[in-house]
Amino acid sequence: MTAEHLLIYTAVMAGVTYLIRVLPLVLFRNEIKSPFVKSFLYYIPYAVLGAMTIPAVFTATHSIISACVGLAVAVIMAWHRKGLLPVAVAACVAVFVTEWLMRVI
């Protein structure tokens, strides 16, 4: 790959990224009044985050069992309103311990 190609690719990606952010501002100048559309737009980030995170949870470990244990620990801690850092650390520790126990046994 030459420097010229790299600059072209970077410029195209910058343009695409810019358009993705500018188009909603240009197209939706008035306030959105529809409760359905407002509700839909409100929940989109959560749905996208879930769609990206859940598959990664089950493919990030060596075993589906350790992934399920880590997910269960994270869900239980989040349910009890713990912060993001303690939940993430506890889930990682649960996965580590589960995989270590599976190797030992």
C-alpha positions as CSV (number, residue, x, y, z in Angstrom):
1,M,0.0,0.0,0.0
2,T,1.4,3.3,-1.0
3,A,1.1,6.6,0.9
4,E,-1.2,7.9,-1.8
5,H,-3.6,5.0,-1.3
6,L,-3.5,5.4,2.4
7,L,-4.4,9.1,2.1
8,I,-7.2,8.3,-0.2
9,Y,-8.6,5.6,2.1
10,T,-8.3,7.9,5.1
11,A,-10.1,10.8,3.2
12,V,-12.9,8.5,2.1
13,M,-13.4,7.1,5.7
14,A,-13.4,10.7,7.1
15,G,-16.0,11.7,4.6
16,V,-18.2,8.7,5.4
17,T,-17.9,9.3,9.2
18,Y,-18.7,13.0,8.7
19,L,-21.8,12.2,6.6
20,I,-23.1,9.7,9.2
21,R,-23.0,12.4,11.8
22,V,-24.2,15.3,9.7
23,L,-27.1,13.7,7.8
24,P,-29.4,13.4,10.9
25,L,-28.8,17.0,11.7
26,V,-29.7,18.1,8.1
27,L,-32.6,15.8,7.6
28,F,-34.3,16.3,11.0
29,R,-34.3,20.0,11.6
30,N,-37.7,20.1,13.4
31,E,-38.4,18.5,16.7
32,I,-39.6,14.9,16.5
33,K,-43.1,14.8,17.9
34,S,-44.0,11.1,17.3
35,P,-43.8,9.2,20.6
36,F,-43.1,6.0,18.7
37,V,-40.1,7.5,16.9
38,K,-38.8,9.2,20.1
39,S,-39.0,5.9,21.9
40,F,-37.4,4.0,19.0
41,L,-34.5,6.5,18.9
42,Y,-34.1,6.4,22.7
43,Y,-33.6,2.6,22.8
44,I,-31.4,2.2,19.7
45,P,-28.1,2.7,21.6
46,Y,-29.0,0.0,24.1
47,A,-30.1,-2.5,21.4
48,V,-26.9,-1.9,19.4
49,L,-24.7,-2.2,22.5
50,G,-26.5,-5.5,23.4
51,A,-26.2,-6.8,19.9
52,M,-22.4,-6.2,19.9
53,T,-21.7,-7.3,23.4
54,I,-23.6,-10.5,23.9
55,P,-21.9,-12.4,21.0
56,A,-18.5,-11.2,22.2
57,V,-19.2,-12.5,25.7
58,F,-19.6,-16.1,24.5
59,T,-16.7,-16.0,22.1
60,A,-14.1,-14.3,24.3
61,T,-13.4,-17.3,26.5
62,H,-12.1,-20.8,25.9
63,S,-15.3,-22.4,27.2
64,I,-19.0,-21.6,27.0
65,I,-19.3,-22.7,30.6
66,S,-16.8,-20.0,31.8
67,A,-18.6,-17.4,29.6
68,C,-21.9,-18.3,31.2
69,V,-20.4,-18.1,34.7
70,G,-18.9,-14.7,33.9
71,L,-22.1,-13.4,32.4
72,A,-24.1,-14.6,35.4
73,V,-21.8,-12.9,37.9
74,A,-22.0,-9.7,35.9
75,V,-25.8,-9.8,35.6
76,I,-26.2,-10.5,39.3
77,M,-23.8,-7.7,40.3
78,A,-25.4,-5.2,37.9
79,W,-28.9,-6.2,39.2
80,H,-27.6,-5.1,42.6
81,R,-26.6,-1.8,41.2
82,K,-22.8,-2.2,41.4
83,G,-20.6,0.1,39.4
84,L,-19.1,-0.8,36.0
85,L,-15.6,-1.4,37.2
86,P,-16.5,-3.8,40.0
87,V,-18.9,-5.7,37.7
88,A,-16.2,-6.0,35.0
89,V,-13.5,-7.1,37.5
90,A,-15.8,-9.7,39.2
91,A,-16.8,-11.1,35.8
92,C,-13.2,-11.4,34.7
93,V,-12.2,-13.1,38.0
94,A,-15.1,-15.5,37.7
95,V,-14.1,-16.5,34.2
96,F,-10.5,-16.9,35.2
97,V,-11.3,-19.0,38.2
98,T,-13.8,-21.1,36.2
99,E,-11.3,-21.8,33.5
100,W,-8.5,-22.5,36.0
101,L,-10.8,-25.0,37.8
102,M,-11.8,-26.7,34.5
103,R,-8.1,-27.2,33.8
104,V,-7.3,-28.6,37.2
105,I,-10.3,-30.9,37.4
